[in-house]
Amino acid sequence: MGALEILLAARLALEHWPECLQLLEEIEATQESLGEGKHELARTRFNRYGPLLRLGHLDDAKRLLEDCLGVFREVDDLANQARALTALADLWDESGDSSQAVALERQALAVSNRLPALADRAISHGNLSNYLGRLGDLEGMAQQSLAAIAYDVTTNHRQDLAVRLENLAVDMRRAAAGGSRYELPRLPDLLARPEFTALKETLAAGGVDLVELQSTIDALVEQVRSQAEAGG
């Protein structure tokens, strides 16, 4: 890691967004002077998205992400295509258009389903749950939430699972305040839906015991429900 990258990491930690943008521009200029290709430059430029979003420069962030996505598609960089699509979904959601966010996140998930990084699939399912919830699609929200939790439990991503369960607690409390009870669907019912074929195939390929997985998820859900009902 060079001096500029070290300084950038420090500024990111401090959330000094204008300085982050300046440093990223300097890093990109250095890479360009060294003869780096447009793919590598796009990977660096992509990192401007976060600071631009936090500074409220949504139009600039949108143009940047679309340009980067075009490069990633041109060179068939699937992992960064998924990242760019997820970032665009986040941007549209921030702009108040959750319908467009859903469409873009579904594209990101379709790409991630072709890759081995299961954590990225879980993130997309979690994002879809949030966006669908904002659109009032409670059934879709619960389905996507279960898919994300299933991936997190299977891969033992405890930190991501903890965030997922915190969101679940919020959904449970919100439902209770409205006089209803928030429930996740049953795993077999979810896996029977074509939309979740990738999850079904992944669990089968990993030899995951679905009864055991359902039992684990049930225990987690009831623990969250107890804490939510107790005001935790």
N, C-alpha and C positions, 0 to 999 in steps of 0.2 A: 504493500500500500504506500503510495507516494504522499508527499507532504500535503498536496491539495486534497487528496482523499481523506487524510487524517483530519484536516481542518474542517472538511465538509461534515464528517461524522460528528464532530464536536458541535458544529452549528445546528445540525439536525437535532441533536439531543437537547439543545437549548431553545429550539424552535425559532431560530433567527432566520425567518423565511427569505427576506430579501438577500441576505448574505449567502444563503444556500443557492439561490438562483444564480447569483454572480459567480460563485465557485463552480457550479455545474457548467456554466458557459465557458469558464476558463479551462476546465478539464476537457470539454469537448473540443475547444480550439487547439489544445495541446495534442489531443488524439489526431485531429485532422492534419496538423503540421507533421505528425509522424507517419502519415499515410494510411491511417485506419480507414476501413471501408464504411459504407453507409449503414451496414448492419450494426457494427460496433458503435458507431456514432448514435444510431437510433436507440440502442440500449442505454447509453448514457443520457440522451435527451429525454427518454421516458421518465427519468428520475425527477425531472422538473415538475411533473404532474402534481405531486403532493404539496410542495410549496405554493404553486399557482392556485390550487384549490383552497388552501388555507388562507391565502391572501384575497380570495374572492374573485380571482380572475378566471371565471368559468369558461368564457369564450376562448381565451388563450389556451386553457387546459384542454378543451375539446379539440381544437385544431391540432395541438401537439399530439394527443393520443391517436387521432385519426391518421396523422402522418406516420407515426411510429407503427401503427397497426398495418398500414400499407406496406411498409418495409418488411415487417415480420412475416406477412403473408407471401411477399415476393420471394423470400429466402426459405419459406416453409419452416419457420421457427415456431413450432406449435406452443411451446411453453410460454413464450412471450406474447404470442397471439392471445392466449387465455388471460394473461395478466392485463393486457391492454383492454380486452373486452370487459373484464371485471372492473377495471378502473373507469371505463366509459359508463358502465352501469351505475357505478357509485356517483359519477358526475351527474347523470340524468336524474338520479334519485335526489341528490342535493338540490337540483334545479326544480324539484317538485313534480317530475314526470316519472312516477313509479312504473307505469305501464311500459315505457321505453326501457327502463332499468331491468324489468323482468325479461324483455325480449333479448337484451344484450347479455344478461347473465345466463340465459339459457344457451346462447351461442358459446359463451365461455365454458359452460359445463360440457357441451358437446365436444369441444376441443379437449378439455381435461380428461374426459372419458376415454380418450385415445392414448393417454399417457399414464405412466405408472405411479405418479405422485398422488396418492389417495387423499392427502391432506388438502390439496387444491380442490378436489371434488367436494370434500366436506365443506370447505369455505363457500363454494358456489351454492351448494344446497342451503347453507345457513343464510347467505345473502338473499336467495330466492324466498326463503321463509319470511324474512323481514319485509321484502318488497311486496309480497303477496298479502301479508298482514295489513300493510298500509292501504292496499286496494280493497280490503274487506273480504278477501278470499280466505276464510278461516280454515276450510278443508285443505286447500293447497298449502297454506302456511304450515299446518300440522304435518302434512306428508313430507314436506321438504325438511322440516325440523327433525323428524324421525330419521330420514336418510342421513343427515349430517351427524346425528348422534350415533347411528349405527357404524358409520365410517370411523368416528373418533374412538368408540369403544373397541372396535376391531383392531385398529392400529395403535391403541394405547396412547393416543395423543391427549394427555391429561390436561394440559393447559388449554387447548382448544375446547375440550369437552367441558371444562369448568366454565368457560365463557358461554358455551351453548346452554348449559344448565341454568346459568344466571338469566339468560334470555327467556328460557322456559318458565322460570319463576315469575318473571314480569308478565308473561302471557297468561299465566294462571291467575295472578292477582287481578289483572285487567278483566278477565272473564268473570271472576268471582264478584268483582264490583258491579258488573252488569247483570248479575243474577244467574250466571251459567257456570258450567264446569268445563274447563279446557282439557281435552283428551287427545292423546296421540293415537293414530290408527295402529292396528296390529301389524306386525312385521310381515306375515304371510300375505295379507291383503295389499300391503305396499308393494311387495316384490312381484305380485301378479300384474301390476300395472306396467305397460310397455315403457313408460317414461323412466322407470327405475331398473331397466334391464341390465345396465352396466353394474349397478350395485349387486343385483342378484348374481350375475356371473362372477363378480369379484369374490363374493362370499362363498360361492360354490367352489371356485378355483382354490381358495384358501382353506377348504375343508371346515368352514365355520359351522358349528352346531347351532342351527337356527333356534331351537328350543332354549338352549343355554343363553344365546344372545338375547332372546326376548325376555328371559328371566332377569338377566342383568339390567336390561333397559327398564323393565318394570320396577325393579328395586330402586334404581336411580330416580325414576319419575316420582315414585311415592315418597322418597326422601325429600325431593324438591317440593312436592305438594305439602308435606308436613311443615316444612320450614316456611313456605309461602303463607299457609293458613295461620301460622303462629306469628306472622309479621316479620319473619327473618329475611 
